[in-house]
């Protein structure tokens, strides 16, 4: 980096710290005891991420008292906004009476009710609750390997399937000439031989992977929307081909809807847009409305290997978590809720398209559906993210130089307008810098 730019960045960092003294102090404390001071990519915001004191609805307030419009929403888990009343009420109700059901290990009535709500909507017969999307994904892959007696996992390059070995191979970079990079420290070398990487939305490449390895493939796992990588939606013909090839070669099709499910795209699950049904699916994040909850769902056939005592999870199906999940589902499944998500998304998409036309030197493309939108930048997306934060808009970067916009599903027209105004100021700031 040229010396003059380094000096400028240092000066801006000093000014930012001066404007946010309490956040700066808390950041130093966090970095002293936590890896990078946090857990998600938003922590990489320069010179430090917002340090939050409180959150409500579509906003967070940092420890310095700044109100920030939140289009990140706890890594898009808070589909009903920050601190939703429905989650608080579910938790209060679950612990009322004194005989608190904190942990049983045996399904209670609300846990069963939540399962009964989920399975019919997914055209599946069985599920197992977990505490996270990572755990659900790991169980799903293990289930497919047990069912088929095969070991090879076919996944999409750039796809994020949680912090578990099969999901971390091939995540960091979309596959190029050498797609076998182990993309996380400490992965066992044997995992490399258990994962085959394919290109997203590339029917020819997908067909070739099955032609070359079909008799070894236990499952294909794919996000209908590659959330952390390219932030691209799976084309119906591509997902349809995945369905056809897995059936032809005796593999199972797994849809990872941890990020894109629970109404985020305007339908309950993103794969509904393609009309393709998986054998196994994972949900998490949004299903708990910010409370730790996930599930792996499967057809009766695919669930055959998910017998009692296997894939154990101490807190999977925790009564508090499933009480929350039940309450969140009641809201999302309410008549008209998803229609409102689509209505808000149309307005957001139109405004973003206008922004792209007015700032072609900053914005290359607009991607997404529902309230899962992305801006492909011509400037570095981390720079865009940092500048948006200066204008009090919290976003999160993705692969392929994309900025993700993930407002709560209860976002209002006023929230959408305010966010776009902040994005416009961001674009203007970046144009001036150029």
N, C-alpha and C positions, 0 to 999 in steps of 0.2 A: 504494500500500500504506500503511495507517495507520502512523503513526510508532511506536506501541508494538510492532506486529508486526515492524517493521524492526529495532528495538532487540533484540527477543527473538531474531530470526534471527541477528543479529550476535553475540549472547552465545553462542548454541548453536554457531555456527561456531567461535568462539574455543575453546570447550570441546572440540569435536571435533578441532581442530588440536592442542590440548594433549595429547589422548589418543593422537594419531597423529602424532608429531613427524617421524618419518622419511618417512612418506607425504606430509606437508605439504611437506617440503623437496624431495622428488622431484617433487611436483606443480609447484612453482615452477620447477624446472629444466626440466620438460617444456614448460611454457607459454612459456618463454623461447625455445625453438627449434622447437616444433611447433604447428601450428594447433590452438587450443583444448587443446593438450597431449595429443591422442589422435586416434582415427579413428572411433569409434562413439558412438552416443547415450548409452551408459553413462558416457561422460566428463562428461556434464552433471550427474551426481550432485552434490548440494550438500553441503558446499562444494567437494569434489573427489572423484573416483572412487577406488576402492581401487587402490593401487599394489602390484602383485603381485611377490613374490619367488620363489615356487615354486608348483607346481600338481601335483596327483596325483588321479586318479579323480574323485570328486564334490566335491573341495575345492580351494580355493586358500588360500595363506597370504600375507598382505601383508608389507611390509617392516618393520612394527612387530610382527610375530609373531602377529597375530590369524588364527585359523582361520575360514574363511568357507565356508559351504555354497554351492556354485556351481550355480545354476539358470539360468545364462546360457551357459556352456560355449563361450567364445570366439565369441560371436555364433552359437551353436548349431551350430558346425562340428564340435565335439569329441563326436561321437555315442557314442564308446566311452570317454568321460571324458578328463580331462586326462592327458597323457603316457602313453598306453596302451602296454603292452608290445608289442603286435602291430605298432604303427607303428614303434617303436624297432627291433624285430627286422627288419622289412622294410627299413628304411634301412641297418641294419648289414649285412644280407645283400647288398644292392645294391652296397655299396662294398667288400665283402670281396674279397680276392685282388689288390688293387693296381691292376688295370686298370678304374678307376672309370668307370662310364657316367653321367657328369654331364650331358652334353648331346651328342646325336647328330644330331637332326633327321631321323632315320630310325627307324621303329618297331622296337624290339627285341622279344624273345620275350614278356616280361612285358606289354609294352604291347598286343601282339596278344591275349594271353590275357585281359586286362582287357576289351578290346573284345568278345571272344567271350562273356564272361560277361554283359555288359550288354545287348547287342543282343537276344538271344532273350527276356530278361525284359521287354523293352519293346515287343516286337512291332515292332521296327524293324530295318533292314538295315545302316545306315551310321551312323558317328559321327566326330566330330573332337574330339580332346582340346584343352582350353584350360587356362589357369592360374587362371581365376576364373569365377564366375557372370556377372559383368558382361560379360566378353568372349564367353562362350557365348551370352548373350542378344543381344548386338549382331550376332554372326554369324548367329543364328537369324533375326532380322528381315531382315538383308541377303539371306539365302538365300531367304526368302519373297518379298521384293521382286524378286529376280532371276528366280525361278521363274514368278511371275505377271505380271511386267512392269508391276506397279502400285506405287504409292508409299504409299498410306494405311495407317497402322497403327492398329488398333482396340485399345484397352487399357482397363483398369478404373481408374476414379478411386480414388486412394489406394493403388494397387498399386505396389510397388517392383520395378522391373526393372533394377536395377543403375545404376551411375554412367555412363550413356551417354545421349545426347540424347533418343532416343525414349522411354526409360524414365523420365526425370526430369520430363517434361511431365505435369502432373496428379497428381503424387505427393502433395504436401503436404496437400491438402485433398480430401475427397470432393466430387465436382462438385456445385455448387449452381447458382445462376442464371448464373454466369460461370465455367465450368470450364476456360477457356483460359489460366489463369495459368501462366507459365513459372516453375517452382518451384525453379530453381537458377540461381545467377549464371553468366553467360557463355554461356548457351545461344543458338545462332543463332536469329534470329527466324523463319527459314524452317521450323524444326521444328514450329512451331505449326500450320502448314497441312498437316503430314504425319501428324498424330496426331488421332484422334477418341476422345473419352472417353465411356465408358458406365458406368452404375451396376452394381455387383456384385449378383448374385442378383436382377436385375430383368429378367424375360423381355420385358416390354413395351418397355422402353427399348432392350434389345438388338435386338429385332425392328425397331424404328424406325430405329436406326442403320444396319442393313443395308438397309432399305427405301429410305433416303435416300441412302446412299453405297455400296451393295453393289458397283457396277461399278468402284469405285475402291479397294476394300479388298484389300490384299495378304494380310493376316493378322489374326487376332485372337490377342492374347497375354494369357493370364490365369493367375494362380496358383490352383490348386484350393483353396488356403487363402491368403487375403490376409494375409500374415504381418505386414507393417509397418503396414498401414492399419487396417482394422476388426478384424483377427484373426478373420475369419469363414470358415466352410467353404462351398465352393460346393455348392448343392443339386443333387442328381442331375439333376433336370429342367432346371435352368439350364445345366449343363454339356452335357447332351444336346442342348438347343436350340442351343448354340454349335456343336456338331458338325454339326447339321442345317443351320444357316444358312451356315456356311463352305462346306460341300459344295454347297449350292444356288447360292451366288453365286461359286463358283470361287476362294475364298480358302483359305488354309491355317490350321489350328488349331494354336497353339503353347501348350504347357503349361510354365509356369515352376515347376519343382520344386526349385529351388535351396534354398529354406528347408524345404519340407514333405516332400521326398523322402528316400530312404535310410532308411526304417523309422520315421521320426519320428511318423507317425500310426498305427502299428501294422500297416501294410502297407508293402511296399517303396516304393510310390509312392502318393501321396494320391488320384490320379485313379482308382485301382483301386476305391475305394469307390463311385464313380459308374458304373463299367463303361463309361467313355468313353475312346477311344483317340485321341491326337493325331497330327498329321502330323509335328510336330517337338517335341522336349522338351529342356530344359536341366537338367543336374544340376551341383552343385558342393557346397561346404561339407562336408556329411557324407560324401561319397564319398571324401574324403581324410583323414577322421578328424582334421582340424586341419592337414593338410599341403595346400599350394596345389594344387588340382586341380579341373577342371571339364570338362564335355563338352557338346556339342550333338549330339543324336541325331535321326535322320530316317528316314522310309520311303525305299525305293529311289526312288520317284517324286519326293518332295520334295527328296531329296539331289542331284538332277540338276544343280543349279547349284553344288554344292560340289565343283568340279573342282580338280585338282592345281594348286597355285600361287596359288589364290584364298584370301582370308581367312587369310593366313599368320600364324603365331604361333611365334616363335622357340623358346619354352619349352613350347609345347603338346605333350603327349605325352612330356614329360621322363621318362627312365627311372626316376629316383628317385621321382617323383610317381606314376607308374603302378604301380610296385612296391608303394607304400603303398596305392593304390587297390585293387589286387588282393587285398592282405591284409585290408583292411577289408571288402571284399565277401565274402570267405570267412567272416568272422565273422557278418555280417548275414544271409547266405544259409544259415547253418547251421540244421539242423532244430531247431525250437523257439525260436529267438531272438526272432522277431517275436511268437510266442505269449506269451513272457515280457513283452515290451513292453506288450501289451494287458492282461495280468494286472496289471501295475503301474499301468497307466493307470486301470483300474476302481477300484482302491483310492484313487488320487489324486483321481479325480472324485467319489467318494462323500464323501471327507473335505472337499473343497472345497465341495460342496453343503451339508454340515452347517455349514461356516464361514459360508456365505452366509446360512443361516437364522438363525444366532446373532448375526450382525453386519449387519443390514439397512441400517444407516445408513452403512456403509462399502462394502459389496459389493452391486452391482446384479445381476450375472449371472456365470455361469461358462460359458466357451466352450472348445471344442476336442475333440480326440480323441487317443488314444495318449498320448505324452509331449510333446505340443504343446498345452498348456493356457493359458487366459487368464482373468484376473479383470477384469471391467468394474467400475470403481470409481465410487463416488458422491463420493468425495473426489478431488482432483487426483492423477492416476496418478504424477506425478513426486514428489509428497509421499509417496505410498504406497511408491514405490521407495526413497526416501531413508530412510524409517522402517524398512523391511525390512532395509536395509543396516546400520542401527544394531543390529539383532538378528542380524547376521552371516549374512544371506541375500542373495545376489546375484541380482537379477532385471533385466529390461529392459522399458521402457515401449514401447507401441505406440499407433497412432491410436485414435480413439474412446474415449479415456480408459481404455485397457486396460493391464494388467500381464501380460507374457508369462512363463510358467514353462516352461523348456526344460531339464530335467535330462538327464544322459547316458542313453542307452538301456540302460545297465548299472546304473542306479539300483536300490538295494535297497529293501525295505519299510521298513527303518530310516531310509534317506535320506528317503523320502516322509513318514514320520511326523515326523521332525525338521523338515522344511520346513514342514509344516502347523502344527506347534507354533510355529514362528517367525512364520508368517503370522497365527496367532491373537494372539500378542503384539503384532504390528504393528497389527492391528485394534483391540485394546484401547487401545493408545497413541493411536491416532487418535481413538477415541471420547472419551478423556479430554481430548484437545486441544480437541475440539468443545464 
